[in-house]
């Protein structure tokens, strides 16, 4: 049985969503005004006014974004996501995570990333998971246990990757149905998504997809294979027509950074119905890893500026997992706010950090959070006072070297015997080059803050 507090929060959010659906334009204004009147703390009142300014201005991109949710997304998805994300994963979940942190003495994450399978129907250049064996998978029973134990700690957001997670679509939908109070967010290449898949997304309401894409047709097919771009476009069309909620995921490299940041690409994603976009900078791990494939420091600076511009002008929610380090106070991995369980069950700090001490098959989730490599991570986070240099691999490689050595973690890539010292040395020049560029940006930001105060 749900705690009374969680039940009341769900009822309140459900009522608000129903009220908004009746007349989004009018009723959103009423809710905003009511929220500002309820706020007692001056800072909360100011926050309410700021949100009201952006969301209620009919010329604002955020107003257009908000209205598009009620216009494009199926009501069942809006209600289920509203409850699972805002109530369970946030209002109820976060305080419960904080209580668990005090009990365990280690970080309790907001989200868990796990790989149902290593299998994939594509062979993409530079795939971060491309050097796993491709033969392993997590059993349904194990994933079910992880979800059950996660909720006991206040974790209600599960990310699924791989491999290609839709290879296990029946088990994923079965998991989402059994744990209908959680959000299941898939990173998928999109090629296996059809009308039946989209129908099941809408019926359950708690499954979202980020479709991987590398720019326009030529760039996507170059990395993923001929014809993949058109399959991705079809998958997006199907999900949009059914009223599912989805977005895109793109990796920016030396070859495509300007393209995936362009108006042409962003406008296409909006036209196709994407509501969010995740930007990842290319990390040289996995299949055919290549430092020359990494975005240059100048390109990373361009993406930092461009993502902020997109957020200010486009009806689309976008995040850059490296350049948004300021918003997250640095690296979120290592169990601080998320961690990764690969298809073998290895407990890794991050999808891009293929080192582990322990396996989830041998222990509870509470025990897993105390794994040595997580402790070594958390005692060093943040890894840099410049939050534009959050990563222990590409921004502070000496940190990852020390973490792996101190924790005694082993490499989980079966075909890679690269010593961590060698990997750290390989990334030293890049980290120093980005350090110079990002330090200039950071110092200018800090100076602006000081002048404003």
C-alpha positions in Angstrom: 0.0 0.0 0.0 1.2 3.5 -0.9 2.1 5.9 1.9 -0.6 8.6 2.5 1.7 11.4 1.5 2.5 9.8 -1.9 -1.2 9.0 -2.5 -2.2 12.6 -1.8 0.5 14.0 -4.0 -0.6 11.7 -6.9 -4.2 12.8 -6.4 -3.2 16.5 -6.5 -1.1 16.1 -9.6 -3.8 14.0 -11.4 -6.3 16.7 -10.6 -4.1 19.5 -11.9 -3.5 17.6 -15.1 -7.2 17.0 -15.7 -7.9 20.7 -15.0 -5.2 21.7 -17.5 -6.4 19.4 -20.2 -9.9 21.0 -20.2 -8.4 24.4 -21.3 -4.6 24.5 -21.3 -4.2 28.2 -22.3 -6.7 29.6 -19.7 -6.1 27.1 -16.9 -2.3 27.2 -17.0 -2.5 31.0 -16.2 -4.9 30.3 -13.3 -2.5 27.6 -11.8 0.5 29.9 -12.2 -1.3 32.8 -10.4 -2.5 30.4 -7.7 1.0 29.1 -7.2 2.5 32.5 -6.8 -0.1 33.5 -4.2 0.6 30.2 -2.2 4.4 30.8 -2.1 5.5 32.3 1.2 9.3 32.3 0.7 10.3 35.4 -1.3 12.7 33.3 -3.4 9.8 30.9 -4.3 7.6 33.8 -5.2 10.4 35.1 -7.5 10.8 31.7 -9.1 7.0 31.5 -9.7 7.1 34.9 -11.4 10.0 33.8 -13.6 8.2 30.6 -14.7 5.0 32.5 -15.3 6.9 35.1 -17.4 8.3 32.4 -19.8 5.4 29.9 -19.9 2.5 32.4 -20.2 4.0 34.6 -22.8 2.4 33.4 -26.0 5.5 34.4 -28.0 7.8 32.4 -25.8 9.3 29.1 -26.9 8.5 27.6 -23.5 4.8 28.6 -23.9 4.8 26.9 -27.3 6.5 23.8 -25.8 4.0 23.6 -22.9 1.0 23.8 -25.2 2.5 21.2 -27.6 2.5 18.7 -24.7 -1.3 18.9 -24.4 -1.8 19.1 -28.1 0.5 16.2 -29.2 0.7 13.7 -26.3 -2.0 11.2 -25.5 -3.8 12.1 -22.2 -2.9 8.7 -20.7 0.8 9.4 -21.2 0.5 12.9 -19.8 -1.2 11.7 -16.6 1.0 8.7 -16.0 4.2 10.6 -16.7 3.0 13.5 -14.6 2.4 11.2 -11.6 5.5 9.0 -12.1 8.0 11.7 -12.9 6.8 14.7 -10.7 5.4 12.8 -7.8 7.1 9.4 -7.5 10.5 10.2 -8.9 10.8 13.7 -7.5 8.4 14.9 -4.8 8.2 11.6 -3.0 11.3 9.9 -4.2 14.0 12.5 -3.6 13.3 12.9 0.2 13.3 9.1 0.5 16.6 9.0 -1.3 18.0 11.5 1.1 16.8 9.4 4.1 18.5 6.3 2.6 21.8 8.2 2.1 21.9 9.0 5.8 21.3 5.3 6.6 23.8 3.9 4.1 26.5 6.5 4.3 26.8 6.7 0.5 25.0 8.4 -2.3 21.6 7.1 -3.4 21.0 8.0 -7.1 17.9 9.5 -8.7 18.1 7.1 -11.7 19.5 3.7 -12.6 20.8 2.8 -16.1 20.7 -0.8 -16.9 21.2 -2.8 -20.1 18.7 -5.6 -20.7 20.9 -6.9 -23.5 24.2 -6.5 -25.3 22.6 -7.7 -28.5 22.1 -5.0 -31.2 21.0 -5.1 -34.8 23.4 -2.3 -35.8 27.2 -1.9 -35.8 27.7 1.8 -35.2 31.2 3.4 -35.4 32.4 4.4 -32.0 29.5 2.8 -30.0 30.3 3.1 -26.3 29.0 -0.4 -25.8 30.5 -1.9 -28.9 33.4 -3.7 -27.1 31.2 -5.7 -24.8 30.8 -9.4 -25.8 27.2 -8.9 -27.2 26.2 -12.3 -25.8 24.9 -11.3 -22.3 21.6 -10.2 -21.0 19.9 -9.4 -17.7 17.0 -11.8 -16.8 13.6 -10.4 -16.3 13.7 -11.7 -12.7 16.8 -9.7 -12.0 15.5 -6.5 -13.6 12.3 -7.0 -11.6 14.3 -7.3 -8.4 16.4 -4.2 -9.2 13.2 -2.2 -9.7 11.6 -3.4 -6.5 14.7 -2.6 -4.5 15.1 0.7 -6.2 11.6 1.9 -5.1 12.5 0.9 -1.5 15.2 3.6 -1.8 13.0 6.2 -3.5 14.3 5.6 -7.0 11.5 5.6 -9.6 13.4 6.5 -12.8 14.9 3.6 -14.8 17.0 4.1 -18.0 17.4 1.2 -20.4 20.1 1.0 -23.0 22.3 -1.8 -24.4 22.9 -3.1 -26.9 19.6 -2.3 -28.4 16.9 -2.5 -25.6 14.0 -3.0 -28.0 15.4 -6.4 -28.8 13.9 -7.3 -25.4 10.7 -5.3 -26.0 8.3 -7.9 -24.5 10.2 -8.0 -21.2 10.5 -4.2 -21.1 6.8 -3.7 -21.5 6.2 -6.5 -19.0 8.5 -4.7 -16.5 6.8 -1.3 -17.2 3.4 -2.8 -16.6 4.4 -4.5 -13.3 6.1 -1.4 -12.1 3.6 1.1 -13.4 4.6 3.7 -10.8 8.1 4.1 -12.4 9.3 5.8 -15.5 11.2 3.6 -18.1 13.3 5.7 -20.5 14.9 3.8 -23.4 17.9 4.9 -25.5 17.1 3.1 -28.8 18.4 3.2 -32.4 14.7 3.3 -33.4 14.9 0.8 -36.2 12.7 -1.8 -34.4 9.9 0.7 -33.3 6.7 0.1 -35.2 3.0 0.8 -34.6 2.5 -2.0 -32.1 5.4 -0.7 -30.1 4.0 2.8 -30.1 0.6 1.5 -29.1 2.0 -0.2 -26.1 3.9 2.9 -25.1 0.7 4.9 -25.1 -1.4 2.2 -23.3 1.1 1.9 -20.4 2.0 5.6 -20.4 5.2 5.2 -18.5 7.6 4.3 -21.3 9.6 7.0 -23.2 12.2 6.7 -26.0 15.2 8.7 -27.0 16.0 7.8 -30.6 19.7 7.9 -31.5 20.5 10.0 -34.6 23.7 11.6 -35.8 22.4 14.5 -37.8 20.8 14.4 -41.2 20.6 11.5 -43.6 24.2 11.3 -44.8 25.8 11.7 -41.3 23.4 9.2 -39.7 23.9 6.6 -42.4 27.6 7.1 -42.3 27.8 6.1 -38.7 24.9 3.7 -38.4 24.5 2.1 -41.9 22.6 2.8 -45.1 18.9 3.3 -44.7 18.9 3.8 -40.9 18.0 7.5 -41.1 14.8 6.8 -42.9 13.9 4.1 -40.4 14.4 6.6 -37.6 12.2 9.1 -39.4 9.5 6.5 -39.7 9.8 5.5 -36.0 9.4 9.2 -35.0 6.3 9.5 -37.3 4.7 6.5 -35.8 5.3 7.6 -32.2 4.1 11.2 -33.0 0.9 9.9 -34.6 0.1 7.7 -31.7 0.7 10.4 -29.1 3.7 8.8 -27.4 6.3 11.0 -25.8 9.8 10.7 -27.2 12.9 12.7 -28.0 16.3 12.3 -29.7 19.8 11.4 -28.6 22.8 12.5 -30.5 26.6 12.2 -30.1 28.5 15.1 -31.4 31.9 14.4 -33.0 34.5 16.1 -35.0 32.5 15.3 -38.1 28.9 16.4 -37.1 29.0 18.9 -34.3 27.9 21.9 -36.3 25.2 19.8 -38.1 23.5 18.5 -34.9 23.5 22.0 -33.5 22.0 23.6 -36.6 18.6 25.0 -37.0 17.9 22.6 -39.8 18.5 19.6 -37.6 16.7 21.0 -34.5 13.7 22.1 -36.6 13.4 18.7 -38.1 13.4 17.1 -34.7 10.6 19.5 -33.6 8.6 18.8 -36.7 8.9 15.1 -36.1 7.4 15.5 -32.6 10.5 15.2 -30.4 9.9 16.9 -27.0 13.5 16.5 -25.7 17.0 16.0 -26.9 20.1 14.6 -25.2 23.5 15.7 -26.4 26.5 13.5 -25.7 30.1 14.4 -26.7 31.9 11.4 -28.2 33.9 9.5 -25.6 36.7 7.2 -27.0 35.6 3.9 -25.5 34.0 0.9 -27.1 34.1 -0.2 -30.7 36.8 1.4 -32.9 37.5 4.1 -30.3 39.4 7.0 -31.8 40.6 10.2 -30.2 40.5 11.8 -33.6 36.7 11.3 -33.7 36.3 13.5 -30.6 34.8 17.0 -31.0 37.6 19.6 -30.7 37.6 22.0 -27.7 36.4 24.7 -30.1 33.5 22.5 -31.2 32.6 21.7 -27.6 32.5 25.4 -26.8 30.3 25.9 -29.8 27.9 23.2 -28.5 27.9 24.8 -25.1 26.8 28.1 -26.6 24.4 26.5 -29.1 22.5 24.4 -26.5 21.9 27.5 -24.4 20.6 29.2 -27.5 18.3 26.3 -28.5 16.8 26.4 -24.9 16.2 30.1 -25.3 14.5 30.0 -28.7 13.1 26.6 -29.6 10.1 24.7 -28.2 12.3 21.8 -27.2 14.0 20.7 -23.9 17.6 19.8 -24.5 20.5 18.7 -22.2 24.2 18.4 -22.9 25.5 15.8 -20.4 29.0 17.3 -20.3 28.5 21.0 -20.9 25.6 21.2 -18.4 27.9 20.3 -15.5 27.1 23.5 -13.7 23.4 22.6 -13.4 24.3 19.2 -11.8 27.2 20.4 -9.7 29.6 18.3 -11.7 29.7 14.6 -12.5 26.5 12.7 -11.5 27.9 9.2 -11.9 29.3 6.7 -9.4 26.0 6.4 -7.6 25.8 10.1 -6.8 22.8 10.6 -9.0 23.0 7.6 -11.3 25.0 4.5 -12.1 25.1 1.8 -14.7 24.5 -2.0 -14.6 25.7 -3.6 -17.8 24.2 -6.7 -19.4 26.6 -8.9 -17.5 25.4 -7.4 -14.2 28.6 -5.5 -13.6 28.1 -2.4 -11.4 29.8 0.4 -13.3 29.9 4.1 -12.3 28.8 5.3 -15.7 27.8 4.0 -19.2 31.2 5.3 -20.4 33.4 4.0 -17.5 33.8 0.3 -18.0 35.3 -0.6 -14.6 33.7 -2.5 -11.7 34.3 -4.3 -8.5 31.0 -6.1 -8.0 28.1 -7.7 -9.8 24.4 -7.1 -9.0 23.7 -10.8 -9.3 25.7 -11.4 -6.1 24.2 -8.6 -3.9 21.3 -6.3 -3.1 21.0 -2.9 -4.5 21.8 -1.4 -1.1 25.1 -3.4 -1.1 25.8 -2.4 -4.7 25.7 1.3 -3.8 28.6 0.7 -1.4 30.9 -0.8 -4.0 34.5 0.5 -3.7 34.6 2.3 -7.0 31.5 4.3 -6.1 33.1 5.3 -2.8 36.3 6.4 -4.6 34.2 8.5 -7.0 32.1 10.2 -4.3 35.0 11.2 -2.1 36.4 13.1 -5.1 33.3 14.7 -6.6 33.1 17.2 -8.0 36.3 16.5 -9.9 37.0 20.1 -10.8 36.0 23.5 -9.5 35.2 24.4 -13.1 31.9 22.7 -13.7 32.5 22.7 -17.4 35.1 20.1 -16.7 33.0 17.5 -14.9 34.1 14.2 -16.3 36.8 12.0 -14.7 37.6 10.4 -18.0 38.0 13.1 -20.7 38.3 16.2 -18.5 40.3 14.9 -15.5 41.7 11.6 -16.6 44.2 11.5 -13.7 41.2 11.3 -11.4 39.8 8.2 -13.1 43.3 6.6 -13.0 43.5 7.1 -9.3 39.9 5.9 -8.7 40.5 2.6 -10.6 43.8 2.0 -8.9 42.5 2.8 -5.4 39.3 0.8 -5.7 41.0 -2.2 -7.5 38.2 -2.2 -10.1 38.6 -4.4 -13.2 37.9 -3.6 -16.8 34.5 -4.9 -17.9 35.2 -4.8 -21.7 36.1 -8.4 -22.6 38.1 -7.4 -25.7 40.0 -4.4 -24.1 43.1 -4.9 -22.0 44.2 -1.2 -22.0 45.7 -0.3 -18.7 44.0 2.7 -17.0 47.3 4.5 -16.9 47.6 4.2 -20.6 44.1 5.5 -21.2 44.6 8.4 -18.8 47.9 9.4 -20.6 46.1 9.2 -24.0 43.5 11.7 -22.9 45.9 14.1 -21.1 46.4 16.4 -24.1 42.7 16.6 -24.9 41.8 17.4 -21.3 44.4 20.1 -21.1 43.3 21.7 -24.3 39.6 21.7 -23.2 40.7 23.0 -19.8 42.2 26.2 -21.4 39.0 26.9 -23.4 36.6 26.0 -20.6 38.5 27.9 -18.0 38.1 31.1 -20.0 34.3 30.5 -20.3 34.0 29.7 -16.6 36.0 32.7 -15.4 33.9 35.0 -17.6 30.7 33.4 -16.1 32.0 33.9 -12.5 33.0 37.5 -13.3 29.5 38.2 -14.7 27.9 36.8 -11.5 30.1 39.0 -9.3 29.2 42.1 -11.3 25.5 41.3 -11.2 25.6 41.0 -7.3 
